[in-house]
Amino acid sequence: MLVVSDGSGTTEAIASRLTVEGVPYDRVNLPDVGRPVITAGFLADTVGGVERAKYQAVVLPNDNPFTDPAELTALADYERHFGIRQVDSYLYPSVNVGLNPPFYAGQLDGITAAANATGTAAAGPFRYLRGPVPFEDNDKTVAESYGFPAQPLTGAPFIPLVTGPPPGGGASGVLIGQYDGDGRSQLVITFSYNSAQQQFGLLAHGIVTWMTRGVHLGHDRQYFSVNVDDVFLPDARWSVTGNCTPGEDCTGGQTTPDIRMKPVDVIEAYTWQQNHNFTFDFMFNGFGSVEAAQQSLLGIDLLTTVLVTFRGNFRWTNHTYAHEFLGCVQDLTVRPWRCTTDPATGAVVWVPQSTIQQQISDNLAFASAHGLPVDRTELVTGEHSGMRILPQQPDDNPNLAPAVAATGVKWLGSDHSRDPGQRAIGPALTVSRYPMNVYFNVARVAEEVDEYNWIYTSRANGGSGICEDNPATTTCITPLSANGYATYIVPLETRIALSHILGNDPRPHYVHQSNLTEGQILYPLLNSMLSGYRNLFAANAPIVCERLSANGETLRRQAAWAAAVQAGTVGGYVRDGVVTITAPAGLDVPVTVPNGTRVGTPTGAAFGNPYGGERSAWWHGDGTPLTLAIPA
């Protein structure tokens, strides 16, 4: 791909999407002094006596961003000669692109556009969508999107692909359409957007599909997994009177009853999964079961009994036996805690390797004794401890890497808020997890709202003032009312989770077992998120819900592919209906092709897996080229 950018948000959004999906592209920045000039020689050459188009598609800021007319002429000639498609990332409708002047110009916040509105859903680029495309309106005081819906010129070779009305209703006009005039094919976009907006996230893959005709390097899925931490253990409960958590940060002697799932909650989780075609990942701590049995008059923990009975319906991941802190030895005589140091040397005192290994292996032994189908290569330590935690512990516990090596761990869960990138710890790779703002220490709506208000409101409004002290990362809000969970927290967390899903991001989200009991406050959020997704996406693009190791493997593949593209060690071309891809042996290559594509010849095996009306897969290179026969 060739991206010709003027730095505008719309062009950069498309470039960002190409990066997200792993689609290689070159960039020409129009404002740069000394940039390449768009000429016939820049765009094409000859290899072995055969003409070669260097770029499969071109992205422009608009239909003519050049100050030198010769550049547009060279580009237009190139597109006509090779059948190359052009995306006009944002423009004012005109006869030059087959449109009448707009019948409306202004904000589009809050409208619902329609993809595939002309009945081309089965073959159109947005066939992974059901049709509705809601435009965000997150702040009534801010203009978030702007556009120029217009009607095609009578008789113009124009196909509307996405249409929408002005705010308040009325006739719909073209927001995205295909113009086939002048012997070229342009995707015309008449509204502004940025990479973070939901409407662009919904339409972005379709833009990539259109420009490439569905044949490209790159891979796109909608990932969403939920890790439920601390299963079998109790969690401490927030004190609404002390604005603290006993055992964590209370200093006034406050006490609250712990929160632990009940047997009926397991049945509810199983039933919810069945009704929503979804699977939880249970991050478990076996000590919680042993402790509960010891405290029971009959010596039996009924929660364990029911969890074991339903064990085949959940995925299980080692969360260490007793959820011990596995980083430095904590000095809890001060708040916040600090790392204990050797009084003689001043060196940090670390939890030993033997303790870490014991926590891992004891939990695996518990799993084996109870028939839990655990993946022994996965581990999430309690509080993600052992890994660096700023500011108190800026380095990993040096004993963590040898401990995970000794116990066969390959995938190590980390907290995305403090350790977002994938990195190696010994033989293991981290898998960063998104924390959801449904807190570990709450089981009821009132508790969640009270703690949320404490964190996100000013001192004058009865809050902690954390938002005032950290304006770069936290925004103060008006205190939420009793129904603030349903009216504010759930919609906000739904929007955040959906942004991750729309970003081809396999990182899981995590919550706690406390959120599945008593008020079961997790379910309204998940119901909102899943129903919202399924109302927008067609059945051919289901949520991909995978376990931690699969999440980690996808992150590894994405990073390795990005590095290979940067290094220029991969290549591909299309000639006479055959795709040829070359890559180093051992590299996983993301490939997307139309339905009907076959490996090798038109009678070969179908390539890849169906998703979103296309076929795609990570092809594992063996040093020989991959050839694919695409349908005519």
Backbone hydrogen bonds, N-H to C=O, Kabsch-Sander energy under -0.5 kcal/mol:
donor,donor_aa,acceptor,acceptor_aa,energy
2,L,57,A,-2.1
3,V,26,D,-3.0
4,V,2,L,-0.6
4,V,59,V,-3.1
5,S,3,V,-0.7
5,S,28,V,-2.5
12,E,8,S,-2.3
13,A,9,G,-1.7
14,I,10,T,-1.7
15,A,11,T,-2.3
16,S,12,E,-2.6
17,R,13,A,-2.0
18,L,14,I,-2.2
19,T,15,A,-1.9
20,V,16,S,-2.5
21,E,17,R,-2.3
22,G,18,L,-0.9
22,G,19,T,-0.6
23,V,18,L,-3.1
26,D,1,M,-2.8
28,V,3,V,-2.7
30,L,5,S,-2.9
30,L,28,V,-0.8
32,D,29,N,-1.5
35,R,32,D,-1.3
39,T,37,V,-1.0
43,L,39,T,-1.7
44,A,40,A,-1.9
45,D,52,R,-2.2
47,V,50,V,-2.9
50,V,47,V,-1.6
52,R,45,D,-3.3
54,K,43,L,-2.4
54,K,52,R,-0.6
55,Y,43,L,-0.5
58,V,85,R,-2.2
59,V,2,L,-2.9
60,L,58,V,-0.5
60,L,87,V,-3.2
71,E,68,D,-1.7
72,L,68,D,-0.8
73,T,69,P,-2.2
74,A,70,A,-2.5
75,L,71,E,-2.3
76,A,72,L,-3.0
77,D,73,T,-2.5
78,Y,74,A,-2.1
79,E,75,L,-2.6
80,R,76,A,-2.4
81,H,77,D,-2.5
82,F,78,Y,-2.3
83,G,79,E,-1.4
84,I,79,E,-1.3
85,R,56,Q,-0.8
86,Q,185,S,-2.2
87,V,58,V,-2.9
88,D,86,Q,-0.5
88,D,187,L,-3.0
89,S,60,L,-2.7
89,S,87,V,-0.9
90,Y,61,P,-1.1
91,L,189,I,-2.0
97,V,94,S,-1.5
98,G,95,V,-1.4
99,L,94,S,-2.3
100,N,151,Q,-3.0
103,F,149,P,-1.4
104,Y,149,P,-0.9
106,G,147,G,-1.9
108,L,145,S,-1.5
109,D,145,S,-0.5
110,G,135,F,-0.5
110,G,136,E,-0.8
111,I,108,L,-1.9
113,A,111,I,-0.5
113,A,133,V,-2.5
114,A,163,T,-3.1
115,A,131,G,-3.3
116,N,161,L,-2.5
117,A,114,A,-0.6
117,A,161,L,-0.6
119,G,116,N,-1.5
123,A,120,T,-0.8
124,G,120,T,-2.6
127,R,124,G,-1.2
129,L,126,F,-2.0
130,R,536,L,-2.7
131,G,536,L,-0.6
133,V,113,A,-2.6
135,F,111,I,-3.1
142,V,139,D,-1.8
144,E,142,V,-0.7
147,G,106,G,-2.3
148,F,190,T,-2.4
150,A,174,V,-0.7
153,L,98,G,-2.2
156,A,153,L,-2.2
158,F,156,A,-2.4
159,I,178,Q,-2.6
161,L,176,I,-2.6
162,V,176,I,-2.5
163,T,114,A,-2.2
164,G,173,G,-2.3
169,G,166,P,-2.0
173,G,164,G,-2.7
174,V,150,A,-3.7
175,L,162,V,-3.1
176,I,162,V,-2.1
177,G,188,V,-1.9
178,Q,159,I,-2.6
179,Y,177,G,-0.5
179,Y,186,Q,-2.8
180,D,157,P,-2.7
180,D,178,Q,-0.5
183,G,180,D,-0.5
184,R,181,G,-1.8
185,S,84,I,-0.5
186,Q,179,Y,-2.8
187,L,86,Q,-2.9
188,V,177,G,-3.3
188,V,186,Q,-0.7
189,I,88,D,-1.3
189,I,187,L,-0.5
190,T,175,L,-2.5
192,S,146,Y,-3.3
197,Q,194,N,-1.4
201,G,197,Q,-2.3
202,L,198,Q,-2.4
203,L,199,Q,-1.5
204,A,200,F,-2.4
207,I,203,L,-1.7
208,V,204,A,-1.9
209,T,205,H,-2.8
210,W,206,G,-2.7
211,M,207,I,-2.4
212,T,208,V,-1.8
213,R,209,T,-0.9
213,R,210,W,-0.9
214,G,209,T,-1.6
215,V,212,T,-1.6
216,H,214,G,-0.6
216,H,592,T,-2.4
218,G,590,P,-2.1
219,H,21,E,-2.3
223,Y,221,R,-0.7
224,F,544,V,-2.3
227,N,225,S,-0.5
227,N,509,H,-3.4
228,V,226,V,-0.5
228,V,281,D,-3.6
229,D,227,N,-0.7
229,D,511,V,-2.3
231,V,283,M,-2.2
233,L,230,D,-1.4
235,D,259,I,-3.1
238,W,441,N,-2.9
239,S,244,C,-3.3
240,V,238,W,-0.7
243,N,239,S,-1.7
244,C,239,S,-0.9
248,E,245,T,-2.6
249,D,245,T,-2.0
250,C,245,T,-0.9
259,I,235,D,-3.4
260,R,258,D,-0.5
265,D,262,K,-1.3
266,V,262,K,-0.9
266,V,263,P,-0.8
267,I,263,P,-1.3
268,E,264,V,-2.1
269,A,265,D,-2.3
270,Y,266,V,-2.6
271,T,267,I,-2.6
272,W,268,E,-2.8
273,Q,269,A,-2.4
274,Q,270,Y,-2.2
275,N,271,T,-2.3
276,H,272,W,-1.4
277,N,273,Q,-1.0
278,F,273,Q,-1.4
281,D,226,V,-2.3
282,F,280,F,-0.6
282,F,315,R,-3.8
283,M,228,V,-2.8
283,M,281,D,-0.7
284,F,282,F,-0.8
284,F,317,T,-1.9
285,N,231,V,-2.5
287,F,321,Y,-2.2
288,G,285,N,-1.4
289,S,285,N,-0.5
289,S,286,G,-0.8
290,V,286,G,-1.7
291,E,287,F,-3.1
292,A,288,G,-1.9
293,A,289,S,-2.1
294,Q,290,V,-2.1
295,Q,291,E,-1.6
296,S,292,A,-0.7
296,S,293,A,-0.7
299,G,296,S,-0.8
302,L,300,I,-0.7
305,T,301,D,-1.8
306,V,302,L,-2.3
307,L,303,L,-2.7
308,V,304,T,-2.7
309,T,305,T,-1.8
310,F,306,V,-2.1
311,R,308,V,-1.1
313,N,310,F,-2.2
314,F,311,R,-1.3
315,R,280,F,-2.2
316,W,373,P,-0.7
317,T,282,F,-2.4
318,N,378,E,-0.5
319,H,284,F,-2.0
321,Y,359,Q,-1.4
329,V,349,V,-3.1
330,Q,328,C,-0.6
331,D,338,R,-3.5
332,L,330,Q,-0.8
334,V,331,D,-0.6
338,R,331,D,-1.5
340,T,329,V,-3.1
342,D,347,A,-3.1
346,G,342,D,-3.5
349,V,340,T,-2.8
350,W,348,V,-0.6
351,V,327,G,-2.5
355,T,352,P,-0.5
356,I,352,P,-1.7
357,Q,353,Q,-2.8
358,Q,354,S,-2.1
359,Q,355,T,-2.4
360,I,356,I,-2.0
361,S,357,Q,-3.0
362,D,358,Q,-2.8
363,N,359,Q,-1.1
364,L,360,I,-1.7
365,A,361,S,-2.4
366,F,362,D,-2.0
367,A,363,N,-2.3
368,S,364,L,-2.5
369,A,365,A,-2.4
370,H,366,F,-1.5
371,G,367,A,-0.5
371,G,368,S,-0.9
372,L,367,A,-2.4
374,V,372,L,-2.2
375,D,316,W,-1.1
376,R,374,V,-0.8
378,E,375,D,-1.9
379,L,411,W,-1.8
380,V,318,N,-2.6
384,H,381,T,-2.3
385,S,382,G,-2.0
386,G,387,M,-0.5
387,M,384,H,-1.1
389,I,393,Q,-3.2
393,Q,389,I,-3.6
397,N,386,G,-3.3
400,L,397,N,-2.4
401,A,397,N,-0.6
403,A,399,N,-1.3
404,V,400,L,-2.5
405,A,401,A,-2.0
406,A,402,P,-2.1
407,T,403,A,-1.2
408,G,405,A,-0.9
409,V,404,V,-2.2
410,K,377,T,-2.4
411,W,377,T,-2.6
412,L,429,L,-2.4
413,G,379,L,-2.8
413,G,411,W,-0.5
414,S,431,V,-2.1
416,H,414,S,-0.6
416,H,433,R,-2.9
418,R,415,D,-1.7
419,D,415,D,-2.4
425,I,428,A,-2.9
428,A,425,I,-1.8
429,L,410,K,-2.7
430,T,423,R,-2.6
431,V,412,L,-2.1
433,R,414,S,-2.8
434,Y,508,P,-3.1
436,M,510,Y,-1.8
438,V,436,M,-2.0
439,Y,437,N,-0.5
442,V,439,Y,-1.2
448,E,444,R,-2.2
449,V,445,V,-2.8
450,D,446,A,-2.1
451,E,447,E,-2.4
452,Y,448,E,-2.5
453,N,449,V,-2.7
454,W,450,D,-2.0
455,I,451,E,-2.0
456,Y,452,Y,-2.6
457,T,453,N,-1.1
461,N,458,S,-0.5
462,G,459,R,-1.8
463,G,458,S,-3.2
464,S,454,W,-3.1
465,G,457,T,-1.6
467,C,455,I,-0.6
469,D,465,G,-2.2
470,N,466,I,-1.3
473,T,470,N,-1.4
474,T,470,N,-2.3
477,I,456,Y,-2.8
484,G,481,S,-2.2
487,T,483,N,-2.1
488,Y,484,G,-2.1
489,I,484,G,-2.1
490,V,485,Y,-3.0
492,L,488,Y,-2.1
493,E,489,I,-3.0
494,T,490,V,-2.4
495,R,491,P,-2.2
496,I,492,L,-2.3
497,A,493,E,-2.6
498,L,494,T,-2.6
499,S,495,R,-1.8
500,H,496,I,-1.5
501,I,497,A,-2.2
502,L,498,L,-2.7
503,G,499,S,-0.5
503,G,500,H,-0.9
504,N,501,I,-1.1
505,D,500,H,-1.1
509,H,225,S,-2.6
510,Y,434,Y,-2.6
511,V,227,N,-2.8
513,Q,229,D,-2.4
515,N,512,H,-2.1
516,L,513,Q,-1.8
517,T,514,S,-0.9
519,G,443,A,-1.8
519,G,517,T,-0.5
520,Q,517,T,-2.8
522,L,515,N,-2.0
523,Y,520,Q,-1.0
525,L,521,I,-0.7
526,L,522,L,-2.3
527,N,523,Y,-3.2
528,S,524,P,-2.0
529,M,525,L,-2.5
530,L,526,L,-3.0
531,S,527,N,-2.3
532,G,528,S,-2.1
533,Y,529,M,-2.4
534,R,530,L,-2.7
535,N,531,S,-1.7
536,L,532,G,-0.7
536,L,533,Y,-1.2
537,F,533,Y,-2.6
538,A,128,Y,-2.7
541,A,538,A,-1.8
544,V,222,Q,-3.0
545,C,543,I,-0.8
546,E,544,V,-0.7
551,N,547,R,-2.3
552,G,548,L,-2.6
553,E,549,S,-2.2
554,T,550,A,-2.1
555,L,551,N,-2.1
556,R,552,G,-2.5
557,R,553,E,-2.6
558,Q,554,T,-2.7
559,A,555,L,-2.3
560,A,556,R,-2.6
561,W,557,R,-2.7
562,A,558,Q,-2.3
563,A,559,A,-2.0
564,A,560,A,-2.0
565,V,561,W,-2.6
566,Q,562,A,-2.2
567,A,563,A,-2.0
568,G,564,A,-0.9
568,G,565,V,-0.7
569,T,564,A,-2.0
571,G,582,T,-2.2
573,Y,580,T,-2.0
575,R,578,V,-2.3
578,V,575,R,-1.3
579,V,628,L,-3.1
580,T,573,Y,-2.7
581,I,626,L,-2.5
582,T,571,G,-2.5
586,G,621,G,-3.2
587,L,584,P,-1.8
589,V,587,L,-0.6
589,V,619,W,-3.5
591,V,617,A,-2.6
592,T,216,H,-2.7
593,V,615,R,-3.1
595,N,613,G,-0.5
597,T,594,P,-1.4
598,R,629,A,-2.5
599,V,605,A,-2.9
600,G,598,R,-0.5
600,G,627,T,-2.9
601,T,599,V,-1.9
604,G,601,T,-2.1
607,F,597,T,-2.0
609,N,616,S,-2.5
611,Y,614,E,-2.5
612,G,540,N,-3.3
614,E,611,Y,-1.4
615,R,593,V,-2.7
616,S,609,N,-2.1
617,A,591,V,-2.0
619,W,589,V,-3.3
619,W,617,A,-0.8
621,G,587,L,-3.0
621,G,619,W,-0.9
622,D,624,T,-0.5
626,L,581,I,-2.5
628,L,579,V,-2.4
629,A,598,R,-2.9
630,I,577,G,-2.1
630,I,628,L,-0.7
